[in-house]
Amino acid sequence: MKQSVSMLMYSLALVVLLVVDVMLFVALGLASPIPWVVLAAIATIPYFSSRQEKRRFVTWHDSYSTGIEAIDNDHKKLLGLINNLQASVHYHTGEQFERQSLNELIDYTRFHFGREESLMEKHGFPGFADHKRQHHEMIQEVERFVAEYEKKGSDALDQVAEYLKVWLVNHINGTDQEYSPYLREKGEK
């Protein structure tokens, strides 16, 4: 509902601006620069709107790489699943897709955490306990969001999608970068 209302408001605003610009052309004439400047400004609105839209989603950057192929592939998949959740929230794809996106993301997150923790434990990574605690805290936070989703529906998903996006990128760039040199030194590639 929120998305359709915002799209309606966006469309209405563009129509109003175009009408005002036509009135400026009529009142001031084609020789006046004012209506042309207004028209140029109106023409940039879709561009900036599109840029804003792209910020909603997260993309993989090489700087996120741990140098461990399986972990990097997991991270790429998690970013894709977060984007699916973002899309389900933003484009109101329906409760079935929302639930599917959320459940896939949670399930794969648990799988990925298990993989990371197994590698750290296998190689005796000194920061294993702290890293595992961070994973546990994140899962608890997501479970809180899921409970909120059960109560409030779609409105709660925007929060969880944003939380997961920020948390995952910070985690990859932070603590995952701490264990990766250690694991690579132990032969993980």
N, C-alpha and C positions, 0 to 999 in steps of 0.2 A: 504494500500500500504506500509506504513512504517513497519508494522509488517512482511509482507512477505519479504521485503528487508532485515530486520534485521535477520530473520530466515535463509535466503539464505547466508548472510554474516557469521553467526554463523556456519552453516554447512560447508561452504567453509573453514573457519579457522580450524575447526576440521580435515577436510580432509588434508589440507596442513600440519598441525602438525603431523598427522599420517604418511604422506609420508616422512616428515623430519625424524621422528623417525625410520622408516624402513631403511632409508638411513644411519642413525647412527648405527643401528644394523649391516648393511652390512659393513660399514667402520670400526667400532670399535670391532665388534664381540659380541657374547652373554655374554662373561665374563666381559665386561666393564659395570660398574654401570651407566654410563651416559645415555644410551638409556633407561634403566629400570627406572631411575628417571624421565626422560621425559615422558615415558609411564604412570607412576603413576600420574604425574601432569595432563596429558591429561584426565585420568580417573576421576579426581576430577571435571573437568569443568562442566559436567551435574549436579552434586550435587550442586555446588555453583550457577549455573544458576537457578536451581529449587528453591533454597532458595530466590534468588532475586525476582523470579516470585511471591512467596508467600507474599512478603512484599507489593506487589501492592494492595492486598486485606486486608480488615480489619476484625478482629474477635472480638466477644464479650468476655469481661473479667468480672469476678464477681466484680472487683473494679469499674466498670461502673454503678453498680446497685444503684438505688435511694431508693430501699426498697418499692417502690410503683409498684405493679405488672403491672398495665395498662401502666404506663410510661415506665417501663423496656421492656415490650413486644413491645411497639412502637419503642423504641430505637433499639431493636434487628431487627425489621422489616426494619427500616431505614438503618441499616448497611447492611442488605441483599440487599436492593434496590441499595445502593451505589455500592456494589460488582457487581450487575447486570450491572450497568452502566460502571463500570471498565472493565467488561468482554466484553461488546459491543464495547468499545473503543479498547481494547487490541487485541481482536480476530477478529475484523472487521466483525461483524455479519450482517451488512447491515443497511441501513438507517431506515427501519421499526422498527427493534429491538432497535436501538439507540433512536429513538423518543419515542417508547413505554417505554423504561427504564427511560428516562429522565422525561417524563410526569408522570409516576407512582411515581417516586421519589418526584417530585414537589408537586403532589396532596397529597401524604401521609404526606409529611413534613408540608403542610398547615393544614391538619387534626390534626396531632400531636401537632403542635403549638397551635391550637385552644383548644385541650384537656388540655394542660398544662396551658394555660392562663385562661380557665374556672375554673380549680381547684384553681389556685392562687387567682383569683378574688373572688370565692365562699368563700374562707377561709380568705380573707383579708391579703394576703401575703404582707408585707411591701415593698418588692423589685419588686412588680408586674410591675410597669410602666417601670422600667429599663429592666426587662427581656423581656417584650413585645417589647420594642424598639430594643433589640438585634435580636429578631425574625424578625422584620420588616426590619432591615438592611441586614440580611442574605437573605431574600426573594428578596430584591432589587438587591443584588449582583448576585443571581442566575438568575434573569430576565435579567441582563446585559449579563451574560454568554449565556443565551438562544438566545438573539439577536445576539450575536457573532456567535453562532452555525448556526443561519439562514443565516448568511453571508458566513461563512467559512466552514461550514459542520463539518465533523468528527474531524478535527484538533482541534476545540475548545472544544470538549468534554473531552479531557484528562485533561485540566485545571479545568473544572467544577467538574469532578469526584475527582480530588485531593483536590480541595478547600473544597468540601463537606465532604470528609473523615476527613480532618484535623479539619475543623470547628466543625463538629458534635462531634468528640471525645473530643476536647477541651471544647465544650459547656457542654457535659455530665459530664465531670470531673470537670468543673468549676462552672458555675452558676446553673446548675441543682442540683448539690450537696448542693448548698446554700438553695434552697427552700425545698428540700426533708425532712430534719428533721422537719421543720415547718409544712409541710402537714401531715407527719406521726403523729406528736403530735396532730393534729386536727382530726385524725382518718382515714386518707387515708392509705390504705394498698395495 
